[in-house]
C-alpha cells in the first residue's frame, strides 16, 4: 500500500535554504518514492517561493489562521508535490526565512510558525477537501507545534493521524515567553509539562517532542548524545523519558546535485578513477581566491561562521596551518566578529588564506571539487552535510568526533590505514592542540601521495545515497501507521 505523507518544513531545496534542513526536506520525497511513500511538502509562502514556482492552484482558505487570513496553494516543482501556505501578513517579507534583511530574527516568529503548524495540523486532520494523509512528518521547531495541535486541538471530526518529528539541530528550540500562550489557540490543558510548557515559557520543539509519536534525529551518534545535558540543551529529560521512541537516521546526499562526474559547476569533471583531473579545479580555485600556486594542501571551509562550527578555534589555528605550508579558502557567513577575524587573517596571510563572506551555492561546489581537505571542527554536529559532499568529491574531511561526523568519517589511524578503509581525519576535541594536530596529520598524509589517493578513493566509493535512510524512514512511517490502525 502506498503511504501518503505530509512533510512540513520551513525550508526546502531548491526553494529556500539556510542549512542542512533544506537539503533534507528537498531530497526526502525522491528518496521515499522508491519505498512506496508519496510525500507532499508544506512550505511557507515566502516571496522566493512564489518567484520560483508561480501561484499554484487554490485548495483552501482560512479566514483567520491564528488571526491572519491565509490560503493553501497546490503546486509542483519537477517531481516534488508542494503545498504553499500563502499568508502575506506572515510570510510576504524580504530577508531570510527567519530574519529581516539585516539578519535580526523577526519578532513575531512565534506567530508565523505557530500559524504554519496550525495549518499543517488542519491539513493532516482532513480539513482540506480532497487531500488526506496517513502520517505527518515535521521538521525542527518551526514545524514542531503541529503534533501539539493534533493532540490538543485537533480538527473537529478529523482524522487521527500519527506524527513524527525530526530534530535537525537541538540548539534551535523556538522558546518563547509564556505570554504568547493564550494566542496559540490551544486549550488550557496544553499548558503543562507534558504539553507545550517548557521552563516557564512556551517551547515549540519541546512541544513537538512531547506530542509526536516518534522522534528522529539525523545520526545515530547524535541520537545518543542528546540524552546528555551538554547536547540535549535542556531537553535531555524528554529524550530520556521517550527514549524508546527516539531514532537516529543518517541524512543522505542527493546524487543529482552532488556528483563530481556530472557537476556543471566544475571546471573539470572526474571520478574515483580519474582523480588527476581535479588539478584543474584546484588551480581554478587558487585563482578565484587569490592564493599562491604550490604543491601543499589546500584546505577549504564551507560553513556557518559560528561557535557550534568551531570557527573560533579554527581562527586560532590559522598561523599554524600556514606555518606548515597549508593554504585555506573559506566561504561562509555568520557571527560578525568571526567574519571580521577571518577577513583580518586573510590580510595577514596574503596568498595563503582567502576568505569569501556570503552564501554561494555554486562556489561551494567548486570548493569541494578543487580543495584537498575540508575542515569541519564542529563542537556538535547532528549530521553534517559538508563532510559527506567532501567524501563524494575526494575533498578529504577533517572533522571532530561528534554526531554525524563520527558516524560518517573513518579516521586514518594506523589500523584503518592498514585495513585500507580510512576516509578522513578525526580529532577528539575542539581545542587548539587537537585541531592543530589534525591539520598537521592532514599535511603529513597529503605528502604521501599514494596514501592520500587511497583516502580520497575510499571516500568517493562510500555510499551516502538516500537508499538506506529512505528505507529507514519508510519502515518507521509504516510502524507508526500500523500502530494507529
Ligand atoms: P548546518 O545545517 O548546521 O548549517 P550542514 O553541514 O548540515 O550544517 O549543512 C550546511 C549546508 O549549507 C550544506 O549544504 C553546505 O554546503 C551549505 N552551506 C553552508 N554555508 C554555505 C555558504 N556560505 N555558501 C554556500 N553553501 C553553504
Boltz pocket constraint, residues with backbone or C-beta under 6 A from the ligand:
constraints:
  - pocket:
      binder: B
      contacts: [[A, 18], [A, 19], [A, 20], [A, 21], [A, 23], [A, 169], [A, 302], [A, 303], [A, 304], [A, 331], [A, 332], [A, 333], [A, 356], [A, 358], [A, 359], [A, 360], [A, 361], [A, 364], [A, 383], [A, 384], [A, 385], [A, 386], [A, 387]]
      max_distance: 6.0
